[in-house]
Amino acid sequence: MFLLIKTAETSFYEKTDVCMYPLDDAEIRRYIASGEPMDKAGSYGIQGQAAAFVKEIHGDYNNVVGLPVGRLYQELKKLGVMEWN
């Protein structure tokens, strides 16, 4: 992610590893047939049916879902753009 605020700029990334249980061919076919993976960047939705396949996650869950909100807030705070009142 790249942020440019007035005269300050920063860039950062977040890494999250998701480990899945082994899936057999029938489970994979059923999941594909459900249509759920068709509009997902990684072809699965951790917050949907694929949650049943997730063994463990290392990192920020929100990063897997879409946006690492906590990290984004921390970066905005460093730039002096955002803070809780």
DSSP file (Angstrom, degrees, kcal/mol; ACC not computed):
  #  RESIDUE AA STRUCTURE BP1 BP2  ACC     N-H-->O    O-->H-N    N-H-->O    O-->H-N    TCO  KAPPA ALPHA  PHI   PSI    X-CA   Y-CA   Z-CA
    1    1 A M              0   0    0      0, 0.0    11,-2.0     0, 0.0     2,-0.4   0.000 360.0 360.0 360.0 142.3    0.0    0.0    0.0
    2    2 A F  E     -A   11   0A   0      9,-0.2     2,-0.4     2,-0.0     9,-0.2  -0.987 360.0-169.0-123.5 129.0    1.3    3.5   -0.8
    3    3 A L  E     -A   10   0A   0      7,-2.7     7,-2.1    -2,-0.4     2,-0.5  -0.969   6.2-175.4-119.3 131.0    0.0    6.6    1.1
    4    4 A L  E     +A    9   0A   0     -2,-0.4     2,-0.5     5,-0.2     5,-0.2  -0.959   9.6 174.0-125.9 111.3    0.7   10.2    0.0
    5    5 A I  E >   -A    8   0A   0      3,-2.8     3,-3.3    -2,-0.5     2,-0.2  -0.966  59.4 -61.1-123.9 115.0   -0.6   12.8    2.4
    6    6 A K  T 3  S-     0   0    0     -2,-0.5     0, 0.0     1,-0.3     0, 0.0  -0.281 122.2 -15.2  49.1-108.8    0.3   16.4    1.8
    7    7 A T  T 3  S+     0   0    0     -2,-0.2     2,-0.3    -3,-0.1    -1,-0.3   0.419 124.0  82.4-104.1   0.7    4.1   16.4    2.0
    8    8 A A  E <   +A    5   0A   0     -3,-3.3    -3,-2.8    71,-0.1     2,-0.3  -0.782  51.5 177.5-106.8 149.5    4.5   13.0    3.7
    9    9 A E  E     +A    4   0A   0     -2,-0.3     2,-0.3    -5,-0.2    -5,-0.2  -0.990   3.4 169.4-145.5 155.3    4.5    9.6    2.1
   10   10 A T  E     -A    3   0A   0     -7,-2.1    -7,-2.7    -2,-0.3     2,-0.3  -0.981  14.1-156.4-155.9 159.0    5.0    6.0    3.2
   11   11 A S  E     +A    2   0A   0     -2,-0.3     2,-0.3    -9,-0.2    -9,-0.2  -0.984  19.6 159.0-138.1 152.5    4.6    2.6    1.8
   12   12 A F        -     0   0    0    -11,-2.0     2,-0.3    -2,-0.3    -2,-0.0  -0.973  19.3-151.8-160.2 167.8    4.1   -0.7    3.6
   13   13 A Y        -     0   0    0     -2,-0.3     2,-0.4     2,-0.0    -2,-0.0  -0.968   7.5-145.3-143.3 161.0    2.9   -4.3    3.2
   14   14 A E        -     0   0    0     -2,-0.3     2,-0.5    49,-0.1    -2,-0.0  -0.978   9.9-156.0-125.6 140.9    1.4   -6.9    5.4
   15   15 A K        +     0   0    0     -2,-0.4     2,-0.4     2,-0.0    45,-0.3  -0.971  12.4 177.6-118.5 132.0    2.0  -10.7    5.0
   16   16 A T        -     0   0    0     -2,-0.5     2,-0.5    43,-0.2    43,-0.2  -0.990  14.6-153.0-134.2 126.1   -0.4  -13.3    6.2
   17   17 A D  E     -B   58   0B   0     41,-2.5    41,-3.1    -2,-0.4     2,-0.5  -0.848   7.9-164.5 -99.1 132.0    0.0  -17.0    5.8
   18   18 A V  E     -B   57   0B   0     -2,-0.5     2,-0.5    39,-0.2    39,-0.2  -0.974   3.2-159.5-117.4 122.4   -3.1  -19.2    5.7
   19   19 A C  E     -B   56   0B   0     37,-3.0    36,-2.8    -2,-0.5    37,-1.7  -0.874  10.6-159.4-103.3 132.2   -2.7  -23.0    6.2
   20   20 A M  E     -B   54   0B   0     -2,-0.5    34,-0.2    34,-0.3     3,-0.1  -0.777  19.9-113.6-109.4 151.9   -5.4  -25.2    4.9
   21   21 A Y        -     0   0    0     32,-3.2     2,-0.1    -2,-0.3    34,-0.0  -0.456  53.5 -84.3 -69.6 155.2   -6.4  -28.8    5.8
   22   22 A P        -     0   0    0      0, 0.0     2,-0.4     0, 0.0    -1,-0.1  -0.393  47.6-152.7 -61.3 140.6   -5.9  -31.2    2.9
   23   23 A L        -     0   0    0     -3,-0.1     2,-0.1    -2,-0.1    -3,-0.0  -0.939   4.5-137.8-116.4 138.4   -9.0  -31.2    0.6
   24   24 A D     >  -     0   0    0     -2,-0.4     4,-2.1     1,-0.1     3,-0.3  -0.459  33.7 -99.8 -87.0 169.8  -10.0  -34.2   -1.5
   25   25 A D  H  > S+     0   0    0      1,-0.2     4,-2.6     2,-0.2     5,-0.2   0.860 121.8  54.4 -57.9 -38.8  -11.2  -33.8   -5.1
   26   26 A A  H  > S+     0   0    0      2,-0.2     4,-2.4     1,-0.2    -1,-0.2   0.904 108.2  48.9 -64.6 -41.2  -14.9  -34.0   -4.2
   27   27 A E  H  > S+     0   0    0     -3,-0.3     4,-2.3     2,-0.2    -1,-0.2   0.914 112.0  49.1 -64.0 -42.3  -14.5  -31.1   -1.7
   28   28 A I  H  X S+     0   0    0     -4,-2.1     4,-2.4     2,-0.2    -2,-0.2   0.929 111.8  48.2 -63.5 -45.1  -12.7  -29.0   -4.2
   29   29 A R  H  X S+     0   0    0     -4,-2.6     4,-2.7     1,-0.2    -2,-0.2   0.906 111.9  49.9 -62.3 -41.9  -15.4  -29.6   -6.9
   30   30 A R  H  X S+     0   0    0     -4,-2.4     4,-1.3     2,-0.2    -1,-0.2   0.904 111.2  49.1 -64.0 -40.6  -18.2  -28.8   -4.4
   31   31 A Y  H  X S+     0   0    0     -4,-2.3     4,-0.5     2,-0.2     5,-0.5   0.927 113.0  46.3 -66.0 -43.7  -16.5  -25.6   -3.4
   32   32 A I  H >< S+     0   0    0     -4,-2.4     3,-1.6     1,-0.2    -2,-0.2   0.923 110.4  53.9 -62.1 -44.1  -16.0  -24.5   -7.0
   33   33 A A  H 3< S+     0   0    0     -4,-2.7    -1,-0.2     1,-0.3    -2,-0.2   0.762  96.5  67.2 -63.5 -24.7  -19.6  -25.5   -7.9
   34   34 A S  H 3< S-     0   0    0     -4,-1.3    -1,-0.3    -3,-0.3    -2,-0.2   0.742 101.1-135.4 -67.5 -20.8  -20.8  -23.2   -5.0
   35   35 A G  S X< S+     0   0    0     -3,-1.6     3,-1.3    -4,-0.5     4,-0.3   0.250  71.6 118.0  86.0 -14.2  -19.5  -20.2   -7.0
   36   36 A E  G >  S+     0   0    0     -5,-0.5     3,-0.8     1,-0.3    -4,-0.1   0.870  70.4  50.2 -57.3 -41.7  -17.9  -18.7   -4.0
   37   37 A P  G >  S+     0   0    0      0, 0.0     3,-1.3     0, 0.0    -1,-0.3   0.620  88.1  86.4 -75.6  -7.5  -14.3  -18.7   -5.2
   38   38 A M  G <  S+     0   0    0     -3,-1.3    -2,-0.1     1,-0.3    -6,-0.0   0.718  96.0  34.7 -70.1 -21.5  -15.1  -17.1   -8.5
   39   39 A D  G <  S+     0   0    0     -3,-0.8     2,-0.4    -4,-0.3    -1,-0.3   0.071  95.9 104.8-119.0  25.5  -14.8  -13.5   -7.4
   40   40 A K    X   -     0   0    0     -3,-1.3     3,-1.0     1,-0.1     5,-0.1  -0.876  67.6-137.2-110.2 138.4  -12.0  -13.9   -4.8
   41   41 A A  T 3  S+     0   0    0     -2,-0.4    -1,-0.1     1,-0.3     4,-0.1   0.890 110.3  31.9 -58.9 -41.3   -8.5  -12.8   -5.4
   42   42 A G  T 3  S-     0   0    0      2,-0.4    -1,-0.3    -3,-0.1     3,-0.1   0.276 116.5-110.5 -99.8  10.4   -7.1  -16.0   -3.8
   43   43 A S  S <  S+     0   0    0     -3,-1.0     2,-0.3    -6,-0.2    -2,-0.1   0.671  91.6  75.3  66.8  20.7  -10.0  -18.1   -5.0
   44   44 A Y        -     0   0    0     -7,-0.1     2,-0.6    -8,-0.1    -2,-0.4  -0.983  68.7-139.3-153.6 153.2  -11.4  -18.6   -1.5
   45   45 A G    > > -     0   0    0     -2,-0.3     3,-2.0     1,-0.1     5,-0.6  -0.931   7.6-165.3-113.6 107.6  -13.2  -16.6    1.1
   46   46 A I  T 3 5S+     0   0    0     -2,-0.6    -1,-0.1     1,-0.3     8,-0.1   0.765  93.8  52.2 -62.8 -23.8  -11.9  -17.1    4.6
   47   47 A Q  T 3 5S+     0   0    0     -3,-0.1    -1,-0.3     3,-0.1     2,-0.1   0.417 113.6  48.6 -90.9   1.2  -15.0  -15.5    5.9
   48   48 A G  T X 5S-     0   0    0     -3,-2.0     3,-1.6   -12,-0.0     4,-0.2  -0.018 120.9 -41.4-114.2-142.6  -17.3  -17.8    3.9
   49   49 A Q  G > 5S+     0   0    0      1,-0.3     3,-1.8     2,-0.2     4,-0.2   0.820 125.4  68.0 -61.0 -32.8  -17.6  -21.5    3.2
   50   50 A A  G >><S+     0   0    0     -5,-0.6     3,-2.0     1,-0.3     4,-0.6   0.622  75.5  85.8 -66.8 -11.3  -13.8  -21.9    2.9
   51   51 A A  G X4 S+     0   0    0     -3,-1.6     3,-0.9    -6,-0.4    -1,-0.3   0.819  80.7  64.3 -56.5 -29.1  -13.5  -21.2    6.6
   52   52 A A  G <4 S+     0   0    0     -3,-1.8    -1,-0.3     1,-0.2    -2,-0.2   0.700 101.6  49.6 -67.1 -19.1  -14.1  -24.9    7.1
   53   53 A F  G <4 S+     0   0    0     -3,-2.0   -32,-3.2    -4,-0.2     2,-0.5   0.549  84.8 106.3 -95.6 -10.4  -10.9  -25.6    5.3
   54   54 A V  E <<  +B   20   0B   0     -3,-0.9   -34,-0.3    -4,-0.6     3,-0.1  -0.601  38.2 176.3 -82.0 121.4   -8.6  -23.2    7.3
   55   55 A K  E     -     0   0B   0    -36,-2.8     2,-0.3    -2,-0.5   -35,-0.2   0.880  66.0 -20.5 -86.9 -45.8   -6.3  -25.0    9.7
   56   56 A E  E     -B   19   0B   0    -37,-1.7   -37,-3.0     2,-0.0     2,-0.4  -0.988  52.1-144.1-160.6 162.4   -4.4  -21.9   11.0
   57   57 A I  E     -B   18   0B   0     -2,-0.3     2,-0.6   -39,-0.2   -39,-0.2  -0.999   3.9-161.9-135.8 135.0   -3.5  -18.4   10.1
   58   58 A H  E     +B   17   0B   0    -41,-3.1   -41,-2.5    -2,-0.4     2,-0.3  -0.925  65.8  11.7-119.6 104.2   -0.3  -16.5   10.8
   59   59 A G  S    S-     0   0    0     -2,-0.6     2,-0.6   -43,-0.2   -43,-0.2  -0.912 108.8 -12.8 130.1-159.2   -0.8  -12.8   10.6
   60   60 A D    >>  -     0   0    0     -2,-0.3     4,-1.0   -45,-0.3     3,-0.9  -0.704  43.3-156.4 -88.9 116.3   -3.7  -10.3   10.4
   61   61 A Y  H >> S+     0   0    0     -2,-0.6     4,-2.0     1,-0.3     3,-0.7   0.889  95.8  59.6 -54.8 -41.7   -7.1  -11.9    9.6
   62   62 A N  H 3>>S+     0   0    0      1,-0.3     4,-2.0     2,-0.2     5,-0.7   0.805  97.9  59.4 -61.1 -28.7   -8.3   -8.5    8.2
   63   63 A N  H <45S+     0   0    0     -3,-0.9    -1,-0.3     2,-0.2    -2,-0.2   0.867 106.1  47.7 -65.9 -36.4   -5.4   -8.7    5.6
   64   64 A V  H <<5S+     0   0    0     -4,-1.0    -2,-0.2    -3,-0.7    -1,-0.2   0.901 112.0  49.4 -70.3 -41.5   -6.9  -11.9    4.3
   65   65 A V  H  <5S-     0   0    0     -4,-2.0    -2,-0.2     2,-0.1    -1,-0.2   0.841 133.1 -78.9 -68.1 -33.6  -10.4  -10.5    4.1
   66   66 A G  T  <5S+     0   0    0     -4,-2.0    -3,-0.2    -5,-0.2    -4,-0.1  -0.004  99.6  36.1 169.4 -57.0   -9.3   -7.4    2.3
   67   67 A L      < -     0   0    0     -5,-0.7     2,-2.2     4,-0.0     3,-0.2  -0.987  62.5-132.1-134.8 126.5   -7.6   -4.5    4.1
   68   68 A P     >  +     0   0    0      0, 0.0     4,-2.6     0, 0.0     5,-0.2  -0.491  34.7 176.9 -75.2  79.6   -5.2   -4.6    7.1
   69   69 A V  H  > S+     0   0    0     -2,-2.2     4,-2.5     1,-0.2     5,-0.2   0.859  71.7  51.4 -57.2 -44.9   -7.2   -1.9    9.0
   70   70 A G  H  > S+     0   0    0      1,-0.2     4,-2.1     2,-0.2    -1,-0.2   0.923 113.1  44.8 -61.3 -44.9   -5.1   -1.9   12.1
   71   71 A R  H  > S+     0   0    0      2,-0.2     4,-2.3     1,-0.2    -2,-0.2   0.903 111.5  53.3 -66.8 -40.7   -1.8   -1.5   10.2
   72   72 A L  H  X S+     0   0    0     -4,-2.6     4,-2.4     1,-0.2    -2,-0.2   0.925 109.1  49.6 -58.9 -45.1   -3.4    1.2    8.0
   73   73 A Y  H  X S+     0   0    0     -4,-2.5     4,-2.4     1,-0.2    -1,-0.2   0.915 109.8  51.1 -60.3 -43.6   -4.4    3.1   11.1
   74   74 A Q  H  X S+     0   0    0     -4,-2.1     4,-2.0     1,-0.2    -1,-0.2   0.890 110.9  48.3 -62.5 -39.6   -0.9    2.9   12.6
   75   75 A E  H  X S+     0   0    0     -4,-2.3     4,-1.5     2,-0.2    -1,-0.2   0.895 111.1  49.9 -68.1 -40.1    0.6    4.2    9.4
   76   76 A L  H  <>S+     0   0    0     -4,-2.4     5,-2.5     1,-0.2     6,-0.8   0.880 109.1  53.3 -64.9 -37.4   -1.8    7.1    9.2
   77   77 A K  H ><5S+     0   0    0     -4,-2.4     3,-1.6     1,-0.2    -2,-0.2   0.916 105.0  53.8 -62.1 -43.7   -1.0    7.9   12.9
   78   78 A K  H 3<5S+     0   0    0     -4,-2.0    -1,-0.2     1,-0.3    -2,-0.2   0.848 107.8  50.9 -59.2 -34.2    2.7    8.0   12.1
   79   79 A L  T 3<5S-     0   0    0     -4,-1.5    -1,-0.3    -5,-0.1    -2,-0.2   0.509 115.3-119.2 -81.5  -4.0    1.9   10.5    9.3
   80   80 A G  T < 5S+     0   0    0     -3,-1.6    -3,-0.2    -4,-0.3    -2,-0.1   0.729  83.2 115.1  75.2  21.4   -0.1   12.6   11.8
   81   81 A V  S   <S+     0   0    0     -5,-2.5     2,-0.4     1,-0.2    -4,-0.2   0.777  72.1  26.6 -93.5 -30.6   -3.2   12.2    9.8
   82   82 A M        +     0   0    0     -6,-0.8     2,-0.3    -9,-0.2    -1,-0.2  -0.994  57.0 150.6-142.9 138.3   -5.4   10.2   12.1
   83   83 A E        -     0   0    0     -2,-0.4     2,-0.2    -3,-0.1    -9,-0.0  -0.965  44.5-101.5-158.9 154.5   -5.8    9.7   15.8
   84   84 A W              0   0    0     -2,-0.3    -2,-0.0     1,-0.1     0, 0.0  -0.524 360.0 360.0 -75.4 143.0   -8.7    8.8   18.2
   85   85 A N              0   0    0     -2,-0.2    -1,-0.1     0, 0.0     0, 0.0   0.420 360.0 360.0 -92.9 360.0  -10.1   11.7   20.2
